[in-house]
Amino acid sequence: MSSISPLLATSEAVVLLNCLRLYFNTTSAREVISLLTPDLNWQVLVQTAIDRGVMPLLYQSLKQIAIAEHGANDGKLVPRSVMVQLQNLHRMNGLNNIAQSKELLQVLALLESAGIKAIAFKGPSLAASVYGNVALRQFNDLDILVRLQDFWQAKAVLVDRGYRSPLSKQSEIDLFNEQLQIPLVYRDPETTMFNQRFQFSLLHSNPERGIDLHWGIPPRRILNLDRFDRQWENLMQIDLMGKQINTFSPELTLVIQALNIAKDSYSDISFKQVCDVAQVIQAYPDLNWHLAWKIAAELRTQRLFLMGLGISHDLLDLPLPPFMLEKCSKSKLIDWQILEDVWKYGEYKMFKQVSVA
């Protein structure tokens, strides 16, 4: 636990992390119960879960804990008021996610009718394919990938839909070149009504719906566009609300979610992204790890991939294949002081000295 202490400054954060471990079966209910001391601030715990994007998973774990010793939620282990609050938050999150899923399906249909091939990832597609339930993941926007040559036409389709860029033209171009995406937002009556009704939850307080339109996979810009194009071969179809849509294969999804962890700053490591990595691994026990490593190499992101995996392993006691554990160990990336220095003083400067054999 000492190696992850920088992220666990409060007892509530410790309880939250152990609840996540319980969800992924890497700790026991009894271990979590031992942490539920009388001075635990339940509202801080709930708010921390919301802020870190894992409220639905906290709810699932506390439901398990609430009946662990007594066979029913008698309020002794987890206050009934807390469970009612989480139940309401979980329901609100589910309603929002269903609305977002419907929007995604409509946007994908519009792009298809315009002759634009698109891939949905993260957001509803990840919740449906990996969590098995769109209500089990917090998300506030949609992520769609199109080919570079279709990017600006896809933006035009979204503008016709009512989406607008909050950025200047120059800022758009900078993001297009540097982060391989631009954000678009859409204020519609349904979203406004939802937020007016549920804003107190702090789950979805943004009155605008958002889409991040991508033409590549961040965080690294790759000059050889063939490297991106080849990832269009790593696709699968999933069912989202009765419709078949394209999303990334489990192996490419794992790489992307690990990169999402690695690209965040030291102080902003997302428990949600860590849980996404764990959920991909648990949802696909036959995942082709050698293919995942090949994809990371193809995208020239092996170090970041190892870093994301290593953080997930460290935080959640996540089991990894022996050869991946060996790579993480050899890379020596999962040292919190090193990570702090890396994020504080520059973009991965210290990685130049590190082997990723």
C-alpha positions as CSV (number, residue, x, y, z in Angstrom):
1,M,0.0,0.0,0.0
2,S,2.9,2.4,0.6
3,S,3.7,2.6,-3.1
4,I,0.3,4.1,-3.8
5,S,0.0,6.3,-0.8
6,P,0.2,9.6,-2.8
7,L,-3.3,8.9,-4.2
8,L,-4.7,7.8,-0.8
9,A,-4.5,10.9,1.3
10,T,-7.7,10.2,3.2
11,S,-9.4,7.3,4.8
12,E,-12.3,7.7,2.4
13,A,-10.0,7.2,-0.6
14,V,-8.6,4.1,1.0
15,V,-12.1,2.7,1.5
16,L,-13.1,3.6,-2.0
17,L,-10.0,1.9,-3.5
18,N,-10.7,-1.3,-1.4
19,C,-14.4,-1.2,-2.6
20,L,-13.1,-1.2,-6.1
21,R,-10.8,-4.1,-5.3
22,L,-13.9,-5.9,-3.9
23,Y,-15.8,-5.3,-7.1
24,F,-12.9,-6.9,-9.0
25,N,-12.6,-9.7,-6.5
26,T,-9.0,-8.8,-5.5
27,T,-9.9,-8.3,-1.8
28,S,-12.6,-9.6,0.5
29,A,-15.8,-8.0,1.9
30,R,-14.3,-8.7,5.4
31,E,-11.2,-6.6,4.5
32,V,-13.4,-3.7,3.4
33,I,-15.6,-4.0,6.5
34,S,-12.6,-3.6,8.7
35,L,-12.0,-0.2,7.2
36,L,-15.5,1.1,8.0
37,T,-14.6,2.9,11.1
38,P,-17.0,5.2,13.0
39,D,-15.2,8.3,11.9
40,L,-15.6,7.5,8.2
41,N,-17.3,10.4,6.4
42,W,-19.8,8.7,4.1
43,Q,-20.6,11.9,2.2
44,V,-16.9,12.5,1.5
45,L,-16.7,8.8,0.3
46,V,-19.7,9.2,-2.0
47,Q,-18.4,12.5,-3.4
48,T,-14.9,11.1,-3.9
49,A,-16.4,8.2,-5.9
50,I,-18.4,10.7,-8.1
51,D,-15.3,12.9,-8.6
52,R,-13.2,9.9,-9.6
53,G,-15.8,8.5,-11.9
54,V,-16.6,5.2,-10.1
55,M,-19.8,5.9,-8.2
56,P,-21.6,2.9,-9.8
57,L,-18.9,0.5,-8.8
58,L,-18.9,1.9,-5.2
59,Y,-22.7,1.3,-5.1
60,Q,-22.2,-2.3,-6.3
61,S,-19.6,-3.0,-3.7
62,L,-21.5,-1.4,-0.8
63,K,-24.6,-3.5,-1.7
64,Q,-22.4,-6.5,-1.3
65,I,-21.0,-5.3,2.0
66,A,-24.4,-4.3,3.3
67,I,-25.6,-7.9,3.2
68,A,-22.2,-9.6,3.9
69,E,-22.8,-10.4,7.6
70,H,-26.5,-10.1,8.2
71,G,-28.1,-11.2,5.0
72,A,-29.9,-7.9,4.5
73,N,-29.1,-4.2,4.6
74,D,-29.9,-3.4,8.2
75,G,-28.0,-0.1,8.2
76,K,-25.3,-1.3,10.6
77,L,-22.5,-1.6,8.1
78,V,-23.6,0.9,5.6
79,P,-26.1,3.6,6.6
80,R,-29.4,3.2,4.8
81,S,-29.4,6.9,3.9
82,V,-26.2,6.3,2.0
83,M,-27.5,3.3,0.1
84,V,-30.7,5.3,-0.8
85,Q,-28.5,8.2,-2.0
86,L,-26.3,5.9,-4.1
87,Q,-29.3,4.1,-5.5
88,N,-30.8,7.4,-6.7
89,L,-27.4,8.5,-8.1
90,H,-27.0,5.1,-9.9
91,R,-30.5,5.5,-11.4
92,M,-29.7,9.1,-12.6
93,N,-26.5,7.9,-14.1
94,G,-28.3,5.1,-15.9
95,L,-30.9,7.5,-17.3
96,N,-28.2,9.9,-18.5
97,N,-26.2,7.0,-20.1
98,I,-29.3,5.6,-21.9
99,A,-29.9,9.1,-23.4
100,Q,-26.3,9.3,-24.4
101,S,-26.4,5.9,-26.0
102,K,-29.5,6.9,-28.0
103,E,-27.7,10.0,-29.2
104,L,-24.6,8.0,-30.2
105,L,-26.8,5.6,-32.3
106,Q,-28.4,8.5,-34.0
107,V,-25.1,10.2,-34.7
108,L,-23.6,7.0,-36.1
109,A,-26.6,6.6,-38.4
110,L,-26.1,10.1,-39.7
111,L,-22.4,9.5,-40.4
112,E,-23.2,6.3,-42.1
113,S,-25.8,7.9,-44.3
114,A,-23.2,10.5,-45.3
115,G,-20.8,7.6,-46.4
116,I,-18.5,8.1,-43.4
117,K,-17.2,5.1,-41.6
118,A,-17.0,5.7,-37.8
119,I,-16.0,3.8,-34.7
120,A,-17.5,4.5,-31.3
121,F,-15.2,3.9,-28.3
122,K,-15.1,4.7,-24.6
123,G,-18.5,6.0,-23.4
124,P,-21.5,3.8,-24.1
125,S,-19.7,1.3,-26.3
126,L,-17.2,0.6,-23.5
127,A,-19.9,0.4,-20.9
128,A,-21.9,-2.1,-23.1
129,S,-19.1,-4.2,-24.3
130,V,-16.9,-4.4,-21.2
131,Y,-19.1,-3.7,-18.2
132,G,-22.2,-5.4,-19.8
133,N,-24.4,-2.6,-18.6
134,V,-24.4,1.1,-19.7
135,A,-25.4,2.2,-16.1
136,L,-22.2,0.8,-14.6
137,R,-19.9,3.5,-15.9
138,Q,-19.9,7.2,-15.5
139,F,-19.3,9.2,-18.7
140,N,-20.2,12.7,-19.9
141,D,-19.4,12.7,-23.6
142,L,-19.1,10.5,-26.6
143,D,-15.9,9.5,-28.5
144,I,-16.0,8.8,-32.2
145,L,-13.1,8.0,-34.5
146,V,-13.2,8.7,-38.3
147,R,-10.5,8.5,-40.9
148,L,-8.4,11.6,-41.4
149,Q,-9.8,12.2,-44.9
150,D,-13.4,12.1,-43.5
151,F,-12.7,14.3,-40.5
152,W,-14.0,17.7,-41.6
153,Q,-17.0,16.2,-43.4
154,A,-17.9,14.3,-40.2
155,K,-17.6,17.6,-38.3
156,A,-20.0,19.2,-40.9
157,V,-22.5,16.4,-40.3
158,L,-22.3,17.0,-36.5
159,V,-22.7,20.8,-37.1
160,D,-25.9,20.0,-39.1
161,R,-27.0,18.0,-36.1
162,G,-26.7,21.0,-33.9
163,Y,-23.2,20.5,-32.4
164,R,-20.8,23.5,-32.2
165,S,-17.2,23.9,-31.4
166,P,-16.4,25.9,-28.3
167,L,-13.0,26.7,-29.7
168,S,-11.6,29.3,-32.1
169,K,-10.6,28.1,-35.6
170,Q,-6.9,28.2,-34.6
171,S,-7.5,26.3,-31.4
172,E,-9.4,23.7,-33.4
173,I,-6.5,23.3,-35.8
174,D,-4.0,23.0,-33.0
175,L,-6.0,20.3,-31.3
176,F,-6.5,18.6,-34.6
177,N,-2.8,18.5,-35.2
178,E,-1.6,17.9,-31.6
179,Q,-4.2,15.8,-29.9
180,L,-5.8,14.3,-33.0
181,Q,-9.3,15.4,-32.1
182,I,-11.6,18.4,-31.5
183,P,-14.5,18.7,-29.0
184,L,-18.0,19.5,-30.1
185,V,-21.0,20.4,-27.9
186,Y,-24.7,20.4,-28.3
187,R,-27.3,22.0,-26.0
188,D,-30.6,20.3,-26.4
189,P,-33.9,20.5,-24.3
190,E,-33.6,17.0,-23.0
191,T,-30.1,17.6,-21.6
192,T,-31.0,20.9,-20.1
193,M,-34.1,19.4,-18.4
194,F,-32.0,16.5,-17.1
195,N,-29.4,18.8,-15.6
196,Q,-31.9,21.2,-14.1
197,R,-33.6,18.2,-12.4
198,F,-30.5,16.3,-11.3
199,Q,-27.7,18.9,-11.0
200,F,-27.4,18.4,-7.2
201,S,-25.9,15.0,-7.9
202,L,-22.8,16.7,-9.5
203,L,-22.7,13.7,-11.8
204,H,-23.7,15.5,-15.0
205,S,-23.8,19.2,-14.3
206,N,-22.7,20.2,-17.8
207,P,-25.8,21.5,-19.6
208,E,-24.3,20.6,-22.9
209,R,-23.8,17.2,-24.5
210,G,-20.3,16.6,-25.9
211,I,-18.6,14.6,-28.7
212,D,-14.9,14.3,-29.0
213,L,-14.3,13.7,-32.7
214,H,-11.0,11.9,-33.3
215,W,-8.9,11.0,-36.4
216,G,-6.2,9.2,-34.5
217,I,-5.4,7.6,-31.1
218,P,-3.8,10.0,-28.6
219,P,-1.6,10.7,-26.8
220,R,1.2,10.3,-29.4
221,R,1.1,11.9,-32.8
222,I,2.3,9.4,-35.4
223,L,3.5,10.8,-38.7
224,N,3.0,7.5,-40.5
225,L,-0.7,7.4,-40.9
226,D,-0.6,3.8,-41.9
227,R,-0.2,3.0,-38.2
228,F,-3.6,4.5,-37.5
229,D,-5.2,3.0,-40.6
230,R,-4.1,-0.5,-39.6
231,Q,-6.0,-0.2,-36.4
232,W,-9.2,-0.2,-38.4
233,E,-8.6,-3.9,-38.8
234,N,-8.8,-4.4,-35.0
235,L,-12.6,-4.0,-34.7
236,M,-15.5,-6.0,-33.5
237,Q,-19.3,-5.5,-33.4
238,I,-21.3,-5.1,-30.2
239,D,-24.9,-4.7,-29.3
240,L,-25.9,-1.3,-28.0
241,M,-29.6,-1.0,-27.2
242,G,-30.5,-3.6,-29.9
243,K,-28.3,-2.1,-32.6
244,Q,-25.0,-3.5,-33.9
245,I,-22.2,-0.9,-33.9
246,N,-18.4,-1.1,-34.5
247,T,-16.0,-0.6,-31.7
248,F,-12.4,-1.6,-31.1
249,S,-11.3,-5.1,-30.4
250,P,-10.6,-6.1,-26.7
251,E,-6.8,-5.9,-27.4
252,L,-6.9,-2.4,-28.9
253,T,-9.5,-1.3,-26.2
254,L,-7.0,-2.4,-23.5
255,V,-4.2,-0.4,-25.1
256,I,-6.3,2.7,-25.4
257,Q,-7.6,2.5,-21.8
258,A,-4.1,2.0,-20.5
259,L,-2.9,5.0,-22.5
260,N,-5.7,7.0,-21.0
261,I,-4.2,6.3,-17.5
262,A,-0.7,7.1,-18.6
263,K,-1.5,10.4,-20.2
264,D,-3.1,11.9,-17.1
265,S,-1.1,14.0,-14.8
266,Y,0.2,12.6,-11.5
267,S,-2.5,14.3,-9.4
268,D,-5.3,13.3,-11.8
269,I,-4.9,9.6,-12.2
270,S,-8.4,8.4,-12.8
271,F,-9.8,5.5,-10.8
272,K,-12.3,5.2,-13.6
273,Q,-9.6,4.6,-16.2
274,V,-7.9,2.1,-13.9
275,C,-11.2,0.3,-13.5
276,D,-11.7,0.3,-17.3
277,V,-8.4,-1.5,-17.7
278,A,-9.4,-4.1,-15.1
279,Q,-12.8,-4.5,-16.6
280,V,-11.4,-5.2,-20.1
281,I,-9.1,-7.9,-18.6
282,Q,-11.9,-9.5,-16.6
283,A,-14.5,-9.3,-19.4
284,Y,-12.2,-11.0,-21.9
285,P,-10.3,-13.8,-20.2
286,D,-9.1,-15.1,-23.6
287,L,-7.6,-11.7,-24.5
288,N,-4.6,-12.0,-26.8
289,W,-1.9,-10.3,-24.8
290,H,0.7,-10.7,-27.5
291,L,-1.6,-8.9,-29.9
292,A,-2.1,-6.1,-27.4
293,W,1.7,-5.7,-27.1
294,K,2.0,-5.7,-30.8
295,I,-0.6,-3.0,-31.1
296,A,1.2,-0.9,-28.5
297,A,4.4,-1.3,-30.4
298,E,2.7,-0.5,-33.7
299,L,1.5,2.8,-32.1
300,R,4.9,3.3,-30.6
301,T,3.4,3.6,-27.1
302,Q,4.9,0.5,-25.3
303,R,6.2,2.6,-22.4
304,L,2.8,4.3,-21.8
305,F,1.0,1.0,-22.2
306,L,3.2,-0.6,-19.6
307,M,2.7,2.4,-17.3
308,G,-1.1,2.2,-17.5
309,L,-1.0,-1.6,-16.9
310,G,1.4,-1.2,-14.0
311,I,-0.6,1.5,-12.3
312,S,-3.8,-0.7,-12.7
313,H,-1.9,-3.7,-11.3
314,D,-0.5,-1.6,-8.4
315,L,-3.8,0.0,-7.4
316,L,-6.2,-2.9,-7.8
317,D,-3.9,-5.9,-7.3
318,L,-4.9,-6.7,-10.8
319,P,-3.5,-10.1,-12.1
320,L,-1.5,-9.8,-15.3
321,P,0.1,-12.5,-17.4
322,P,3.7,-13.4,-16.2
323,F,5.4,-12.0,-19.3
324,M,3.5,-8.7,-19.0
325,L,4.4,-8.5,-15.3
326,E,8.0,-9.1,-16.2
327,K,7.9,-6.2,-18.8
328,C,6.3,-3.9,-16.2
329,S,9.0,-4.9,-13.7
330,K,11.9,-4.4,-16.1
331,S,10.6,-1.0,-17.2
332,K,10.7,0.3,-13.6
333,L,8.0,2.8,-14.5
334,I,5.8,2.2,-11.5
335,D,7.6,4.2,-9.0
336,W,5.5,7.0,-7.6
337,Q,8.3,9.4,-7.0
338,I,9.6,8.9,-10.5
339,L,6.1,9.4,-11.9
340,E,5.7,12.6,-9.9
341,D,9.0,13.9,-11.3
342,V,8.1,12.9,-14.8
343,W,4.7,14.6,-14.8
344,K,6.1,17.6,-12.9
345,Y,9.1,18.4,-15.1
346,G,8.2,17.3,-18.6
347,E,6.6,14.8,-20.9
348,Y,8.1,11.5,-20.2
349,K,11.7,12.8,-20.2
350,M,12.9,10.1,-17.9
351,F,11.6,7.3,-20.1
352,K,14.4,7.7,-22.5
353,Q,16.7,5.8,-20.2
354,V,14.2,3.0,-19.6
355,S,14.2,-0.4,-21.4
356,V,11.0,-1.9,-22.6
357,A,12.4,-5.2,-23.8
